[in-house]
Amino acid sequence: MDRLQILCFAGTYGLALAVELARVFVRSRFRWHLGVGLTFLGWIVQTLYLANLAWTRQTLPVTSAFESVMVLSWVVALISLYLMLQWSRNVAVGFFTLPLVLGLILGAAWFVPRSPEGREWDGATAFWGTVHGTFLLAGAVCASLAFATGLMYLAQMRRLKSKQTRRYGFSLPSLEQSERVNRGAVVAAFPLLTAGLLIGVLLSVVELRKGGVGASLGVPWYDPKVLSAFGMWLVFAGLLHARFRPSMRGRTVMMLTIAAFAFLVFTWVGVEALRLPTAHGASRTIGRLP
């Protein structure tokens, strides 16, 4: 039943993407309305799915990596809707955002554990676990937006260099527009991810120092999740540094943005997909997020 529900909104997003791709061959005003309508329908169905999870478990749907990735895809879909309505109808927003939404949903559905067993956190630990997850989720949203606009920037740059003309109602945001959104997203993502990771480190240190049974909730520094998260943080730090260096603007920064997002996805999904041994998420914790 759960897979069927996921298939419903994933399939609706897939239809919306097909409509977006059709703009390459079909010029029609109705196409834009159909694409926005399908995206909105998929978002509504996913909203009901997440609301049901929250109601069933009596907590925010961020108690596992699976739920957190689903919430991330839900927020990215909402941002996609906003950009579709805010920007010109000729701008191919769905070209870049809808594949990202579908990728997150399918990645979570196929590779990420949904309800791991173990002892629950409670009290202050549960509260700070929720804060930890919320900061990382917000940072991941900003990183996803930076990734999408980075792809838009590179696509538009290639178009301009090859002097391709716009055809069949297909256009891209200007370089300045993509650059501005990308800069804001990167500047917001770094402190959010830093705060989330720092809280996670402190939580692990506290749990490891408790010893005994509680030590099982701590994550050692050599854990694959910790190492990949540290690598992700270093890449984002380099990206933020490059963002404020005039000599490294443009294509270089956008490539760094893509690399940083790849590290984020690996930290979130890759460790589970490769079945690397990790203590992170070994127990069901409130607000848990890679």
C-alpha positions, 0 to 999 in steps of 0.5 A: 500500500505504501509503495502504491501511494508513492507511485501515485504522486511520483507518477503524477510528477512524471506526467508533469515532467513529460508535459514539460519536455513536450514544450520542445516539440509542442507550442501550446498555451494549454501545455503550461496550465497542464504542467502546473496542474499536474505538478500541483496535483502531485504535490497535494497527493504527496502532502496527504501522504506525509500528513498521514505519516505524521498522524500515524506516528504522532510526530513530524515526518522526519524520524528517519532518513526516508521520511526526511528525503520525502519531505525534501522532495515535497519542499523542492516540488513546492519551490518548483511550483512557485518558480513556475508561477513567478517566472515567465511561462516560457522558462523551463523550470520543470526541466530542472526541478522535476527530475530532482523531485523524482530522483529524491523520491525514487532514491528514498523509496529504493535505497533508504531504510524506512523504519529502522528498529532500535531504542528511541531518544527522548527528553532533551535528546529528542528535542535537539535531535529534531533541531538537528534534523530541521537544520539539515533539512533546511540546508538541503532545501537550499542546496537543492535550489542551488543545484537546480539553478546551477544547472540552469546557469550552465545550460544557458551559458552553453546556449549563449556560446553556441548562439542557439535560438529559442524554439517552440516556447522553450527558454531559460532564466538569464545568467544574472537571474540564475546567478542571483538565486544560486548565490542566495541559496548557497549563502543560506545553505552553509550556515544551516548545514553547519548548525545541523552537523554541529548539533549532531556531533554534540549529540553523538559526543554526549551519548558516547560519554554516557556509556552503557546502553545509551552509547549505542545512540552515539556515532563514532568519528570514523563512521562512514556517515560522519566522514562523508558529512565532513567531506560534504561540509568541506566542499560547501565551505569551499563553495562559499569561499568561491562565491565571494571571489570574483575570479571564481564566479560563473561556470567554476562556481556552478560546477562546485555547486553540483559537486557539493550537492553530489556530496550531500546526496551521497551522505544522505542516500549513498551510504545506505545504497552502498550498504556501508556499515554505519551506526547512524540511524541504527535506532529510531530517533526523533528528528534524525537526518543524515 
